[in-house]
Amino acid sequence: MTVITVIPAYGRDYKSAAAAKKDWLAGKDFIICDISSQWDGKPVNQEQVVGQSIMVRYSKLTKIARLQ
């Protein structure tokens, strides 16, 4: 299983992993932040990544948590 790291899109940031997960489940966009991926820098949401392990960086990119 591949792991994809994402960051919040459109200037959003989160103080908690729960807040990030809430927006992920709501279908909001995040940006792929993975230089090994051909989609690095592209927007993505929950509907577009089925069967992938998703990690999110939040709190000014200093913390990381699993979204799915």
QUIHUUR-V150371 format. One record per helix or strand. SS is the DSSP state (hx for helix, st for strand). FROM is the first residue (numbers start at 0). TO is the last residue. If there is no record, write none. Layout:
SS;FROM;TO / SS;FROM;TO
This chain:
st;2;7 / hx;16;24 / st;29;31 / st;42;43 / hx;45;47 / st;52;57 / st;62;65
